[in-house]
Amino acid sequence: MKRYLVAALVFVVASAFGQTSSGAPADVPKDHWAFSAVDNLYKAGILHGYPDGLFRGSRSVSRYELAVTLGSLQLPVVSLRDRIADLDRRTEALAKKSELDDLLKQVEAIRASLKTIREQHDDVRSLTSTFKAMDDQVKALDSQVKSVVLPTVKGLAGR
């Protein structure tokens, strides 16, 4: 556990003085288990040595040194208000998407209803033409009946 704590401290050790891009300082042993991490962080400009060019890896880290190291990372500083505003924007976008999804479902339901109404309308038209044809047949039969029955009834009445 102590080894991991030291490793974590190595990653954040810093001082308030200049930066070198030539790699780990001379006081970091090349066979040390954290050498490559220290070397890479120096090359990246995240860790900085003391004015005398030493790293002093066994020394405790001050809060100032930690601040310099974290400042070197140039992490974006986002206020809580900014994060809340961003979440509000995202929530509104999701709500709008949800509303749009609901509207699309309603439109699809209306389309299905219109299709059913069109089919029923076509059925009514078909029935109307069938009824008209039947009405025409009834009228034709009626005139036939009248032409056969009326003379017969008149003839019977005249006797």
BATORDO-501436 format. One record per residue (C-alpha): residue number from 0; chain; x, y negated, z negated. Coordinates in Angstrom, 3 decimals, m for minus. Layout:
BEGIN
nr/kette/east/north/up
NUM/A/X/Y/Z
...
! end
This chain:
BEGIN
nr/kette/east/north/up
0/A/0.000/0.000/0.000
1/A/2.833/m2.357/m0.891
2/A/4.389/m1.700/2.514
3/A/1.164/m2.772/4.245
4/A/0.963/m5.870/2.088
5/A/4.517/m6.782/3.045
6/A/3.663/m6.148/6.701
7/A/0.648/m8.430/6.448
8/A/2.763/m11.113/4.810
9/A/5.393/m10.802/7.521
10/A/2.736/m11.583/10.079
11/A/1.729/m14.789/8.331
12/A/5.014/m16.077/6.899
13/A/5.852/m19.546/8.090
14/A/7.504/m22.778/7.097
15/A/6.826/m26.356/7.990
16/A/9.952/m26.653/10.142
17/A/10.849/m26.155/13.808
18/A/10.170/m23.206/16.051
19/A/12.586/m20.950/17.880
20/A/11.788/m18.828/20.886
21/A/14.916/m16.707/20.759
22/A/13.405/m14.008/18.547
23/A/13.921/m12.891/14.971
24/A/16.493/m14.790/12.849
25/A/19.808/m13.200/11.926
26/A/18.704/m12.333/8.365
27/A/16.041/m9.883/9.642
28/A/17.762/m6.467/9.873
29/A/17.324/m4.864/13.289
30/A/16.593/m1.517/11.632
31/A/13.856/m2.969/9.402
32/A/10.430/m1.405/10.037
33/A/8.871/m4.852/10.670
34/A/11.666/m6.173/12.923
35/A/9.758/m5.867/16.220
36/A/6.705/m7.623/14.733
37/A/8.819/m10.494/13.363
38/A/10.743/m10.705/16.638
39/A/7.547/m10.827/18.747
40/A/5.919/m13.417/16.486
41/A/9.006/m15.651/16.673
42/A/9.100/m15.337/20.441
43/A/5.404/m16.218/20.616
44/A/6.012/m19.309/18.464
45/A/3.708/m18.107/15.710
46/A/6.372/m17.668/13.038
47/A/8.930/m20.376/12.312
48/A/12.148/m20.194/10.323
49/A/13.560/m22.395/7.632
50/A/15.791/m25.338/8.632
51/A/18.873/m23.217/7.967
52/A/17.644/m20.700/10.578
53/A/16.825/m17.930/8.083
54/A/13.602/m15.943/7.780
55/A/13.875/m14.932/4.100
56/A/11.514/m11.981/4.519
57/A/11.636/m10.881/0.875
58/A/10.433/m14.278/m0.387
59/A/6.732/m14.828/m1.279
60/A/4.616/m16.859/1.100
61/A/3.267/m20.232/m0.003
62/A/m0.146/m21.482/1.030
63/A/1.573/m24.210/3.029
64/A/3.570/m21.639/4.976
65/A/0.419/m19.629/5.568
66/A/m1.329/m22.770/6.841
67/A/1.517/m23.493/9.285
68/A/1.407/m19.943/10.619
69/A/m2.344/m19.902/11.008
70/A/m2.161/m23.355/12.596
71/A/0.300/m21.969/15.136
72/A/m2.349/m19.532/16.273
73/A/m4.504/m22.478/17.378
74/A/m7.698/m20.658/16.546
75/A/m10.824/m22.503/17.534
76/A/m12.348/m24.219/14.533
77/A/m16.077/m23.773/14.608
78/A/m18.204/m25.400/11.964
79/A/m21.082/m23.591/10.383
80/A/m23.440/m26.151/11.938
81/A/m22.021/m25.392/15.390
82/A/m22.487/m21.673/14.829
83/A/m26.064/m22.198/13.615
84/A/m26.809/m24.425/16.618
85/A/m25.364/m21.753/18.925
86/A/m27.498/m19.082/17.256
87/A/m30.543/m21.346/17.599
88/A/m29.843/m21.755/21.325
89/A/m29.448/m18.023/21.751
90/A/m32.632/m17.359/19.779
91/A/m34.576/m19.835/21.921
92/A/m33.219/m18.192/25.064
93/A/m34.272/m14.769/23.799
94/A/m37.714/m16.107/22.871
95/A/m38.104/m17.600/26.358
96/A/m37.008/m14.318/27.883
97/A/m39.524/m12.500/25.712
98/A/m42.250/m14.956/26.770
99/A/m41.292/m14.452/30.408
100/A/m41.389/m10.692/29.964
101/A/m44.881/m11.003/28.454
102/A/m45.995/m13.235/31.341
103/A/m44.619/m10.764/33.868
104/A/m46.576/m7.966/32.187
105/A/m49.733/m10.094/32.349
106/A/m49.123/m10.854/36.031
107/A/m48.704/m7.145/36.743
108/A/m51.953/m6.411/34.873
109/A/m53.745/m9.093/36.937
110/A/m52.324/m7.617/40.154
111/A/m53.593/m4.178/39.166
112/A/m57.041/m5.647/38.394
113/A/m57.108/m7.456/41.752
114/A/m56.239/m4.231/43.524
115/A/m59.109/m2.466/41.760
116/A/m61.499/m5.331/42.600
117/A/m60.438/m5.199/46.276
118/A/m61.046/m1.453/46.346
119/A/m64.451/m1.913/44.739
120/A/m65.231/m4.720/47.200
121/A/m64.327/m2.436/50.083
122/A/m66.577/0.250/48.582
123/A/m69.454/m2.256/48.294
124/A/m68.949/m3.329/51.926
125/A/m69.003/0.296/52.980
126/A/m72.190/0.894/50.986
127/A/m73.737/m2.273/52.432
128/A/m73.110/m1.120/55.966
129/A/m74.470/2.333/55.062
130/A/m77.602/0.762/53.554
131/A/m78.012/m1.462/56.628
132/A/m77.753/1.594/58.884
133/A/m80.292/3.406/56.706
134/A/m82.567/0.352/56.777
135/A/m82.320/0.290/60.559
136/A/m83.238/3.997/60.654
137/A/m86.175/3.423/58.297
138/A/m87.415/0.571/60.511
139/A/m87.053/2.777/63.570
140/A/m88.936/5.581/61.845
141/A/m91.558/3.129/60.679
142/A/m92.158/1.890/64.217
143/A/m92.279/5.502/65.446
144/A/m94.749/6.385/62.728
145/A/m96.848/3.360/63.582
146/A/m96.790/4.232/67.274
147/A/m97.917/7.802/66.587
148/A/m100.158/7.360/63.553
149/A/m102.040/4.143/64.478
150/A/m103.436/5.425/67.769
151/A/m104.372/8.665/66.036
152/A/m106.079/6.838/63.174
153/A/m107.893/4.498/65.611
154/A/m108.937/7.490/67.669
155/A/m110.290/9.222/64.596
156/A/m112.073/6.122/63.504
157/A/m113.765/5.722/66.895
158/A/m115.413/9.113/66.867
! end
